[in-house]
């Protein structure tokens, strides 16, 4: 379980094939040299974590303390930080002076060359007006500033702020004796010119600061002076280490609401992915995986970014995980001989929202020991032995990793729709009445109250009057559906003047697709699935830049004791670098999926997703009910590869002509998708005994049948798990769902 040279090489092989970006490791000597660097006697690891919820009245945030908790748990249990080397500042401690002093005393004073340093900030940010001559990173006459706990100043006019400038953090970073610094900034500075219907709380403070506090500038002057004394170079202008930002310029960072918790969307996605992985993650890959989780909530309004000096780290946080296995939970307390408290750290937020009691985990240190989730509140839970007789031989300890084995989900899941606060009271009443007639809409709320799947709101726009006219611009208001972060769903805006009840009726098919996508998403399990298979998305000519995106299950059949042969290491060196940002695909491009079954059992598969038009689509293999298993085109035999769609089928997977985002899910199971096939047969356009790509008219029914099929494939004994008969119990050994997200340009 621990890292040794063989494990490291095996990991690099798997990581290189799955993630890329190892072209510079072009020979065995460099591989050995890099491993030796990581394997040197452990340097100290220091962290300063700042989270602020409690600002001035009317400006509080909700998820910043959760961010600090998640980051702290990740650093201790996943990356081996000592608790005493992590300093957290929250509440009244997180003042401007308190944060800057703590950075100096806890990080600058203690860190030595080669040490790893993490600084995390969750809270408000905004722009600060400043003259260019006093700034390192001025943008359009404005600086990026973090707002400490005492930084919001209320007065008779608009509030103003007393900021810690991002420039100050750069100077503090350059004051460190080590270059292995990561600044994680879960904040944003840009509010946007026009509010959009949204169900999320933003971390952009709604007012710009008029000036910089003179004390902040004086502190910067002291830091610059000290830097010049310590080095003949002007280090003040250099970028220290790596900055991971929640959002880019003119973007927003948001908080999400979960079932009993709030958190920064960026921090949640970042820490979840780093818990899930079984191999070290290159920085660009980490950000891409984080972006994949943000796209369905905020679209392009929030896209995490990185900034770094010339010595970019290969791995996130400059570190290997202390254990080469991921986890969905970690034990953080012992109640008695058979019960422990856990933090559910490695589950995606949409899955955690509906993660049911009786779900089971295996103890990583003793995989035969199963623990059952007996209670849950937010991110916290209690587990106990499924077989109490195992307790004496396998005692529970704080810090033990738990890996998902059985996922319990409610069979009855509806859609939660938020009504934008900009709607008039009569509009909200009429909309609520209209939604009551849609049986799969389970809840209608006011935006901001709780988590929602989408938002019903109004997009306002204006058209200028004719030339030589004294009339006012014409204001157009269109009802539509929006992502929780305020991005309009494709093709949902109606005509100006439409009645809201008519809008709800018009949008019902879209609502059905939103719920279908939600149910499909609950099956994602790349990190926990034990089905050994690999799926590669490939672009076909005449694309000028063929796409190659590979996804593989992370816990299936790995044998870390085997060292890769020399020819595999040579192949590793040729892997192309991983690009920043999610893949982009030109409109009208032709794609194919390469499905490789690396196990000893046949796999049944299907492909579903939402395309850039907002339509639900599916690749339907040819199910041969009367032929042998080998003749069934819906089956991948052991150690076999299948191209989808195959050239022999005469079918092409052509990307739509609409710009936007697409998410495609490739799903494998040990058993046939019998109920799903029955639902497919009801969809208009379905043709028996043929391969086809179909736009689905009944996506919700198909999604519900898929869950039934996966439940049947899992065949979990209800008496064993005491499972609620109204729940699905899905065994990670029985299915795998892999996700591909790309932008159509």
N, C-alpha and C positions, 0 to 999 in steps of 0.2 A: 504494500500500500504506500510505502514511503518512496521518495525519489532516489533512484540510483542511476548509474550511467545507462544501463540497458533500458530501464523504464523511460528515461529521458529520450533516448534515440527512437524507441517505439512510439512515444508520444509525438515527437517531431514528424515522424512519418505520417501518422494518422492526421495530425494537425495540418501538415503541409498539403496533403491530398484534399482535405476538407476545407481548408481555409486559404491556402496559398501564402505568398509573401515570404518565400524562403530562397529566392533566387541568389541572394548574396552568400548563402551557405553552400558554396559551390565545390567543396571538397571535404574529405573526411577530417583533415586537420582543423578546418574551421569549425566543424561540428564539435570536435573534441575540445577546441579552445573555448567555444561558447559554453559548453557544459562545465568545463573547469572553472570558468568565471562564476557561474551560478552556484557551483558546489564548494566554493571557498568557505572558510569558517564564517558562520552567519554574522553579518553585520547587524547593528542595532536597527530596529524599526520604530519610528516615532510618528505619532499622529496628533493633530489638533483638529477637533471636530466641533463646528459651531452650528447651532440650530436655533432659530428665533421664531416662535409663534406669537408671543405676547408683545405686540407693538402698541402704539397709541390707540385709544378708543376709536373703533370704526375701521381699523386697518389691520386686524389680526389675521394671521395665517393659521392653518390647521395641521399641516403635515411635516413641519421642519424637525420636530423632535423625533418623529418616526424615522426620518432620514438618518439622523445621528445614531439612533439605535441600530438600524440596519447596517450602516457603515461600520459601526463598532463591532458588531457580531461578525461581520464578514472578515474584518481585519484580524480578529482574535482567532476565530475557529477555522477560517479558510487560509489565511496567509501567515499565521503564526506570530502575530503581535502579542507582546506581553501586556496585560491589562494596565499595569502601572505606567506603561509608555504611551498610553492614549489619554489625552486630556480633552474633556468635553466642556464646552461653554454653552450654557443655555440660560434663558431667562435674564435676570438682572446681571449675571456675570458677563453677558455678551455685549458689553459696551464697546465703543470705539477704542478707548484706552485699554480696556480689558483684553480685547482681541489682539491688538498690536503688541501689548506687553507679553501676552502668552506666547505669541509667535517668537518673540525674541528670547524669552527665558526657557520655554519648553523645547523649541526647535533649533533656533540659531545657536544658543549657548551649548546645547548638548550634542547636536549632530556632528559627526566626524566624516571624513572622506569615505565614500562607499556605503554609508548608511542610507536607508530608505526613509523618505519623509512624505507624509500625506497631510494636506490641509484640505478640509471640507467645509464649505459654507452653504447653508440652506436658509434663505430668507429673501427679503425684498432687495431689488436693485433698481437703479434708475440712471438717467443721464445727468451729468453735471456740466453746466456751461463753464468754459474756461478758455483763456487765451492760449494759443498754440505753443508759445515759448516756454510755458511751465509744464508741458505734458509730454510724456513718452509715447502715448498711444492715442492721441487726440483724433477724433473722427467727426468731421463737419462741425468743428467748434465745440464738441462735447466729449466728455470723458465718461467711461463706465465706472459706476460707483456702487459699492455694497452698502446697505443700510444696516447699521448695528441696532441693538435694542433701544438705545437712547437717541437714535438718529432721526426720528420723525418729530419735527417741531411744529406744533399747532399755533396759529396766530389768527388774526382777524381775517386775513385773506386766505389764499391757498396755502396749504401746508408746505413747508420746505424741509430739507434734509441735511444732516451732517454726516457725510459719507466717509467710508474707507475706500479710497480709490484703488482700482485694479492695478494702477501704476505702483501703488505702495506695496501691494503684494509681490509684484515683480521685483522690486528693490529688496524686499525682505527675502525673497527666494534667492536672489543673487548673493545675499549675505551668508547663505549657508555654506558649509565646507564641503557639502556633497552636491552632485549634480542630479542625483536620483530623487527628484522632487516631483510630486503630482499634486496640482491644485484642482480640486473638484468643486465647481461653482454651479450649484443648482439654484440659479436665479436668472432674471432677465431684466433688460433695461428699456425695451421698446414696448409701448402700449398699443400703438396702431392708431391710425387716423379715424377709423370707423368701427365702433363696436359691432360684433356679430353675435347672433344667438349662441349662447354657450352655457354649459352646465358645470364649468370648471372654475376654480379659483386661480387667479394669475399671480405670478410673483414679480410682475413689473409694477413698481409703484406709480400711481397715476399722475404724478407731478414731477417736473424736472427741477433739479436744484439750481438755484441762481448763481451760486458761487461755491468755491472750495473753502473749507474752514482753514484759516491761517495756521492753526496748530498742525493740521495735516501736511501743509506745505513745508512747515518748519521741520517736521519729522522726516519728510522725504529728503530735505537738504542734509540732515544729519546722516542719513543712510548713504547718500551719494558721496558725501565727504569721506565716510569710513571706507567705502568701496574703493575709492581712488587711492587711499593710503595703503590698502591691502594688495593692490595689483597695479602694475603699470598700464594695463589695459583699462578702457572705459567699460567696466562690467555693468554699469547702470543701464545701458541700452540693450543688453543681451536678454533673451528670453530664458528664464530658468526652467530647466526640466520640461515638464508637460503640463498644459492646462486643458482639462476636460470641461467644456462648457455645456450647460443644458440646452442652449439655443444659440443660433447665429445672430448676426446683425439684423436688426429689424424683424426679429422673431420674438416669440413669447415662451416662457416656461410656465407650466401649469402644475397644479396639484390634482390628484385623483382621489375620489372617495371609494373606499372599499366597504366590505361588510364589517363594520365596527372599527375602521381606521381610516386615516387620511395620510397621504405621502406625496412627496414630489415625484412626478411621473418619471423624470430622468433618473433620479436616485433609485427608485423602485426597480425600473427596468435594468439598470446597470448592475445593481447588487444581485438581482434575481439571476441574471445570466451568468455572473461570476460564481454563483452557488451551483448552477446547473452543470457547468462544463466539467468534463473529465480530463481535459487537457489544457495547458496554458493557452491563453487567448491573446493574439496580436491586437494591438490597440485599435487599428482600423476595423478589425473584425468585431471587437467588442462594441464599438460605436454603431456599426451596421446592424448588429443584433438588437441593440437598444433602439435604433430607429425603426426596425421592423415592428416593435411593440407600440411605438408612438404613432405611426402612420394611421392605424384604424381609429385613433382617438382625436388626433389633431392635424392629420394630413401633413402638409408642408409648413404649417405655422410654427412647429417646433422641430428642429433638426439638430441634434447634438453635434458639437464641433470640437476639434482638437487644435491646439497650437503647441509648437515644440521648437526647441533649438535644433542644431544640426545633428546632435546625438540622440536621435529619436529612440526610445526604448522599443525593443522587439515585443515584450510582453507587457500587459496592463499592470500598472503599479511597479514595474521593474522586477516582478516577482513570479516565481512558480508557486502554485498552491502547495501547501504542506502535504497534502494527500492527493494522489492522482485519481480521485473519484469525486464526482459531484454528489449533491444531496438535495432533497426537498425540505428537510427539517433538521434541526439540531437540538439536542437535549440541553436545556439551560437550568434545570433544577430537578431535584429528587424529592418526591412527596413521601413515598414509603417503598417497601421492598418490591412492589409490583407496579408502581405508578410514577411517571415522570412528567414534568412540564416541558413543553417544546416551543420553539419559534419556527413558524412555517416560512422559511426563508427562500426556498428555491422554486416556488410555484408562481406562475404568471398571475397577474392581478385578476383578469377575467375568470380564470379557473378557480382561484382562491375564493372569489365571490360566491361560488356555488359548491365549494368543496364540502362534501357531506360527512357526517359522523359515520363511524364504522370503516372509513378508509383505512388502509393498512400500509405499514412501512416495514422494511426489513432493516435490521441492525447491521450497519456496514461492517463492523468488526466481527459479526457472527451472522452471516446471511440467512441461516436457518431459523433465526429468531424473528418472529413477527410481532409487531406492536400495533395496536388498534387505537384509532382516534376516538376518544370517548366524549370529549367536550371541546368547544372552540369559542373563542371570543376575539374577533379581529385576527391578528397575526399570531395569537397565543393559543395553545391547545394543551390538552392532557392526553397522554397515551398510557396504555397498560399492555401487559403481555397477553397475546392471544392464547398462549398455552402457559398458564402460571407455573407449571412444573419446570419450565426452563429457567426460572428466576435464579435459583441458587448457583447454577453453572455459568450463567451469563448475566451478572449484575449490571444494572444501568448506571452510567456515569455521566457527569456533566461534560459536554463537548463531543459526545458520540454523535456520528452522522446517521441519519435515517433516510433511506431511499424508498421511494414510492413503489408499492407492489399492486395495491388495489385502489382504484379511484371510484368513489361513490358520488353519484350525481343524481339530483332529483329528476324523476321522469316527467314531471309537469313543470315546464319552464315557459314563462311568458315574456313579453316585451315590456320594458319600462320606458315610457315616453315622457320627456320633460317639456313643459310649456314655457316658452321664453318669457322672461319677466316683462319684456316690452309689449306683450299682448295686452289689450284692454280686458277689463273684467268680463264683459259680455262675450268677448272672443274666447276667453278661457272656459267659460260656462258652456258655450256651444261646442267647443272642441272636446271637452270632457264628455259631453253627451254623445257626440259622434263616435268617440273611441269606445264607449260602453257597448256599442253594437259589434265590435270586433273581438271575437272570443280569445284570440291569442295575445291581445294587449292586456297585461295583468295589472298594470299600475300606471296612473297618470299623475305626475307631480309638477310642482313649480320648480323651475330650474334652480339649481344650487342646493336643494333640500337633501338629495341623496344621489347615489350613482344612477345613471340613466344610459340607455342604449342609443338614444338619439334625441334630438330636440326639434320640436315643431316651432317655427318662428317665421319672421318676416324679413326679407331682404329689401331694403329701400335703395332706390337709385333715382337720379334726376336727369332729365333731358333739358338742354338749354332751349329757350324760346327762339322762334324764328328771328332772323336778322331784321333789324329796324323795328323790333317789337318791344313794347314796354312791359309786357306780361312777365310774370314770374316763371322760373323753371317748373316743368311738370314733374311731380314726384310720383314715382311708380313704386308700389308695394306689392311684393309677390310672396305668397305663402310657400314654404318649402320645408324639407327635412334637412337637418344639419347633423354632422358628427358632434359628439359631446363637446369638442373643442371649437365648434362654430364654423366648420368648413361645410359648404353645401354639398349634399349627396348628389351625384350626377343625375341630371334630367329630372329633378324634383320641383323646380320652381314653376309655379303656375302663372296665370295671367293676372294682371292688375285688375282689381275689382271683384275677384273671385270670393265667394262666401266661404267661411272657414269650414263649415260642414261639408261643402262640396270638395274642398281641398283634402280633408281627411279621407273621404271616399276615393278620390283620385289617387291618393298616396298609399292606399291599402296594399297593393302588390309590392310596392317598395318596402313597406313595413314587414311584409312576409319575408322578403329577401334579407332584410336586416336581422330578423330572428333566426333564419336559416344559417346565416354566416356566424351568428353567435353560437349556435349549437355545434356547428362544425369546429369552431375554434376551441370548444371545450374538450375536444379529443386530441389536441396538440400534445405530444409527449416525446419530442426528440431526445430530451435529456434522460427520461426514465425508461423508455421502451427497451425491451430486451430482444426484439426481433432484429436479427442481423441483416440489414440491407442498406443499399446506397442508391440515392437518386440524384441524377445530374441533369440540369436544365441546359440544353445546348441550342445555340442559334445556328441556322442553316444558311448557306449561300442563297442569295447574293449579299447578305449582310456584310458591311465593310469591317465590322468588328464582331465576330461570332461570340455569343454569350456562353459562358461556361460557369455555372453555379452549382456547387455540389453540397448535398445535405446527407448526413448519415446518422444512424442511431449511435449513441455514445456509450451504451453499457452492454452491448450485445457481443459476446464472444471475444472480448479483449483478453489478451494474455500478455501482461506486462513483463513476464519473465523471459520472453523471447526477444532476442536482439535481431533487428532487421538485417537481411543479407546485404552484401555490398552493392549488388545491382539495384536494390530498392533505394538505398541511400543516394546512389547516382541519379536515379530518376527524381528523387526528392529535390535535388539541386536545380532541376529545370523548371520547377513550378513557377508560374508567373506571379509578380507581386499583386497583392490584394489592393484594389483601388478604394479610395475614400468614397463613401456614399453608396447607396443601394444601386443595383444594376439598372441601366437604362436600355430600353428596347425601342427601336424605331417602329412607328405605326406601319402595319402591314407586314411586319417581319414574320418569318416562318420559324417555328420552334419545334423541338422534340424533347422528350424525356427519356433518359436511359435508366432503366430500373434493373438493379443487380441484386439478386437473392444470394446472400453469402451464408445462408444457413442450410440445415439438412432437412427442412420441411418446406413443402410447397406453400406459396403465398398467393392469396387472392388480392386483387388491387382494384382501385378506382381513383378517379381524379375529379375534383370539384373545385369551384372557386367563384369569386366575384370579379368580373372584368372591369375595364376602365369605363364602360358605359353604365356600370352599376347593375348589370344583368348577372343572374346566376347561370353558370355554365357547367357542363360535365362532359368528360370523356367516358363513353360507355363502351367497354370491351364487348366482344362477341361472346356471349354466354352459350356454350354448347351443352345443353342439359342432357342430351342423349349420348354424347361422345365420351371418350375416356378423358381422364384428367390431363393427359399430355396434349389432347386435341383442343382443350378449352383455352381460348385466347385470353381469358380473364385470370389465368393462373401463371405464375412464374415458378418453374421447377427449381429444385435445389441446385445451387451453384450455376444458375442460368442467368442470362441477361435478356431483357426485352426492351425493344425500342418502341416508343409510343409517340405519335402513331407510326406504324411501320410503313416502309415504302411500298410493301406489297398490298397494303390496304387501300392505296390510292387516296388516302385522306391526308390533309395538311392541317396543322395547328397554326392558324394565322392570327396574329395580334390584330385587335380592332383598330379602326382609324380614329378613335377618340383618345385624346391625351388624358392622362391620369394615372392612377395606381391600380395594380392588379395583385390579388393574392390568390395563389393556387395551392390547394392542399392535395398531396399525394398520400393515399391511405392504403395500408396493407393489413391483412388479417389472415389468421390461420384457417378461417372458415369462410364459406361463400357468403356473399351479400344477398341473401335470398329475399328479405323484405325490401331492401333497397331496389332490387331488380323489379319487384312487383310495382313499386311506386314509380319507377322509371317508365314502365309500360303504360302508365296512365298519362304520361306527359305528351302533349301534342307533338307530333313529329317523330315519335319513337318508332323505330323499325326493328322488327325481330331478326335475329341471326345476322346482324351486321354491326360493324364498328362505326361509331358516329360521335361527333361532338355536337351537343345539343344545348340550346338555350332553354332553361328549365322554366316551366310555367307553374310547377308545384314544388318549389324548392323546400318549403317548410315540411311537407310530408316526406320528402326524400331525406331531409336531415333527421327527422324523428325516426325514420326507418333505419337509418345508418346506426343510430345509437342502439336500437333494438338488436341489430345484427352484431354489433361489437359486444353487447351484453351476452348474447347467445354464444358467441365465440369464446368469451371468458369462462362461461359455465361455472361461476362461483357459487358454492353451496350456501344457500341462504341460512341454513341452520348453523353453519360454521361461523358466519360473520354476524349473525343476528341482524341481517340487513333488513331495513324497512322495505316492504314489498313495493312501495312507490318509488324506489331508487334503482338506478342502474349501478351495477358493480363491474367495473372494467379492469381486467387483469393486464398489466403492462407486458406480460409475456405473450399475449394473444394479438396485440395490434400495435401499429405504429402510424402516426400522422406527422408528416413532414411539410413544412411551409416554404413557399417561394414567393417573395415580394419583390416586385420590380416596377419601374416607372415607364409608362408608355409616352414617348416624346414625338 
